[in-house]
Amino acid sequence: MKQSKIYHIPYKYRKVENLHILLWLLKDICWAINLKYPALIMIIPTLTVAIIITYQTRKITSELIHNLAIDFWITANCTWMVGEFFGWDQNLIGAYGLREFSILPFGIGLLILGYYYLYYMHRSDFDEKVQHQTDLFIEEEEAKSRN
């Protein structure tokens, strides 16, 4: 019987990821119902927690890549939101507003994922490297929790 691989992440990091979902939803709900200042305030914890998650998982390339893309996604999302709230989403500079400028961080996130899916993932040592990085990461976290 072929052994299936199990991917796991430490519980304390999963808790932070779950908190991030809550913050992101709160920010977007405030945006959707036009609560300008609560939505603007929610940018700070939402983006901060996203960056913390990226930092925490930086030793596993697959996690780092995806979390960087999320950081840029949230940045683009917040840029677009600010543009809508202040009327800067169109014609801020010529025919372009913050909505169009949000394409830059969206595009950077897409380029990062493109690198991962079109190049990195197809390397001959990909599975072994991801498994090794994950194993080392888990060992380090278990050693920290014992101390």
N, C-alpha and C positions, 0 to 999 in steps of 0.2 A: 504494500500500500504506500502510495506517495505521501510523504509528510508535507502538510501545508504549512506555510510560513505564517507566523503570527506577528503582527506589528503592534507594538504597544508603546505608550508614552506615559511618563510618570503622572500620577494622579494630581499632584500639585500644578502641573502644567495644564492638564485637562480642565481643572477648575478655572484657571485664568482664561482659557479659550472659551469656556461656557460663559463667563462674565463678559467677555468681549462680544459675544452674540447679543446678550442683553443690552449692552451699551449701544451697539450699532443699531439695533431695532428701535431703541428709544430715540436716538438721533433722527433716524429716518421717519419715525412716526411724527415727531415734532415738525419735521420738514413738511410732511404730507398734510398736516392740519394747520400749517402756516404759523407755528409758534416759533417766531424768528429767534428770539434770544435764548430760550431753552435749547433750541437746535444748535445754535452757535456755541453755546457753552458745552454741549455734548461732543463737539469736535475734539476737545482737549482729552477727555478720558478715553474716547473711542480710539483715537490715533495713538495715544500714549500706550494703551494696552496692546494694540496691534504691534507696535515697535518692541514692546517688552516680549511678546510672544516670538517675534522674529529673532530677537537676541537670545532668548532661552533655547531655541531649537537650532541655533547657528551651526552646530557641529554635525548636523545631519543635512547633507546637501539638498535632498529632495524636500525636506521641510523648509529649509532656508529659502529656496527658490519660490516655493508656493507662498510663504509668508511675506516675502518681499513683494510679490505680485499683489497680495492683499493690501499691503501698506500703500502701494501706488493706486490701487483701486479706491481705497478710502480717501486718499488725497484728491483724486479726481472727483469723486462723489461730493466731497466737501467744497471743492472749487466751484462745481456746478451749483450746489446749494447756495453758497454765498452770492454767486451771480444772480440767481433768481430772487433772493431776498432783497438785494439792493438795486435791482434793475440793471445789473452789469452783465447779464447773460447774453445780451446782444448789443452790437455797435459800441463797444467800449473803446476799441482801437479800430477805426475804420469799420469794416463789416464784421469784425470779430468781437466776440464777448467772452466771458469766462466759460460759457458752455463749450465754445470751440477750443479754448485753452485747456479745458479738462481732457481733451483728447491726448495731450502730451503725457500726463501721468498714466492714463489708460493705455496708451501706446507703449510706454516703458514697461509696464506690467506685462503686456502681451509679448514684447520682445524677450523679456526674462523667461516667460513660459515657453516661448518658441525655442529658445536655446535649450531648455530642459528637454522638451518633447522631441525636437528634431535632431539634436546632437547628443546631449549628455546621456539620455535614456538608452540610446542605441550603442553605447560603448560596450565592448565585449566583457568588461569587468563590472558592469553596472550592478547586477544583482549582488555580487560579492561585496562590492564597495558599500552599497546601501546597508547590507546586513552587518558589515563590520562597523560602520559608523553608528548604527543603531545599538549594537551590542556594547560598544565602548561608552556611548552616551548613557545607557541604562546602568552599566557598571559604575560609572562616575556618580550618577545620582544615588544609587544604592549605597555607595561608600559615604557620600555626604550625609545621608539619612541615618547611618549608623553612628556617626560622630556626634 
